[in-house]
């Protein structure tokens, strides 16, 4: 059975946990529609990406 030989110091413990922090989602306002969307993603409402039509616009029901 594995048993630690020494107590893990708070500094070493916190260094291990330094990558566990949550980062906020980076939303950007679309220049054409004014909707918020993720950067480098297709706008699903208009179907545009980088000024080009990629998908058919989503129809309203």
N, C-alpha and C positions, 0 to 999 in steps of 0.2 A: 504494500500500500504506500502510495506516494505521500510524504509528509514534508511540508516546507521546513528547511533547516533554520531559516531566519525569518523574522517578522518583515513583511513588506512595508516599507516606509510610505507615509502619505504622499510624498513627492513622486515616488516610483508608481504608486497606484494611480495618481492623478495623471501622470504622463501616459499611462496606458489608456486612460479614459478620454484623452484629449480629442480623439477622432469621433467620439460618440455624440457630439453636439449637433443639433438640428440647425440647418441653414434655411433662411426664408426663401420662398419661391420668388423668382425674379420675373414678375409680370411687366410687360411693356404695353403702352397704348398704341394701337394700330393707327397709322397716319391717315388711312383712307376711311375706315369705318368707325374709329374711335373706341372700338372694343378692346378689352385687355386680352392679351394672348402671351404665350411663352415665346421667348426669342428662339429663332431658328426652327420654328414649327409652322406648319401650314395653318392659315386662318380657316377654320372649318365653315364659318358662316359665308365667307365670300369665295373660298377656294383659291385664294391668291397666296403666292410665296415669292418674295423678292421682286414684286412687280409683274409677275407672270401668272397666268391662269393655269393652275395645276389640276384642280378638281372642279367638277360641276358645282355651282353654288347650291347650298342646302335649301330646299324649297320649304316655304312656310305652310303649315297645315292649318 
